[in-house]
Amino acid sequence: MIRKPPSKPQHQMVEAWKPEPGFESAYDEPDTPEFVLLRELLLARQRSGLTQAEVAEKMGTKPPAVTRLETALSDQRHSPTIATLKKYAQAVGCKLEVHLVPSKSR
């Protein structure tokens, strides 16, 4: 059962996410692809109303794996596989789409 998350202004959502591992360091670099992906993951998880532990259960893994996934994106230590991102997306009721965007420096 997917719970409908309460609507909150952005500043309240940011405050709620600050305790999430890796959020602060990712928030300092908002234009990096890793931050954009982290923001997408966190927004999708928030919309789904699921905790990291609940996402982990739906992915068939343990909660620390979801924490590592979100943290890895913020500190650029590790890039998750497409398969892992697909599992995460499915767990939060989404589908994964990858897009290539022409760079402005061409």
N, C-alpha and C positions, 0 to 999 in steps of 0.2 A: 504494500500500500504506500503510495507516495503522498506525503504530507505537503500541504500547501504552505510555503514559508510566509511569514508575516512580511508585509511591505515595510521597508525601512528606507529612510533617506541614505544617500551614499555615505555621508560622514558617519552614520551609525553602523553601517556595514563595515566600513574600514576599521572602526574601533573594535567591532566584534572579531575581525580577522587578525588584528594585531598579535594575539597570542599564538596564532598558527605558526608552526615552524617555517622559517624562511620568508615570511611575509614582509617584515621590515626591510630586509636587504633588497628584496625584489622591488619593493615600492619605491626605493631610491633611484631605480633605473627603469622608468616606465616605457622606454622606447625599444628595449631589447626584445628579440623574439621570445626569449625565455620568460620575460615578464608578461608579455601578451598572452602566452600560453598559460602561465600560472594564473593570471587574472581570469581567463576563460574557465579553467578548471575550478577555481574557487567560486566563481559565479554560478557555474552549473551545479556544483555541490550545494551551494546555498539555495538555489531555486528548487532543488530536489528535496531539501529539508533533511538531508542525510548527514550524519557525522562521518568522520574518517573511518571509524570502526564499522559503521554500517556499509560504507562504500567497500571497505576491505572484504567484508563478508560476501557481498554481491559479486566481487571480483574473484572470490575463491582464494583469498590471501589473508594475511594478518595485518592488523592496523599499522604496525611500524612500516610496512611496505608502502602504504599510502602516504604516510608522513615523509618517508624517504623520497617518494616520487615528487611530492610538492616541494620539499626542501631542495632536491637536486636541481629543480628548475630555477630556484632563486639564487643558488650559489654556483651554478654552472659546473658542478663537479661531474655530473653524469647526464647523459641524454637518454630519456626513456625510449623504448622501442615503440614502433607503430602498434604492435600487438598489445602492449601495455596500455597505451593511450586509448585504443579501441575498447579494451575491457573497462577502463575507467569511464569512458563516455557512455557505454552501455549501462554501467552500474548507476549512473546518475540520470538515466533516461534520455540520453542524447546519442547522436551518431558523430563519428569523427570525419571531418573534411579537411583536406590539406590543399592549400592554394599557393601558387607561386605568383608573386606580384613583380612586374618589371621595376627595376631600381630607377631612381630619379637621376642617377649620375651617368646614364647611358649617353 
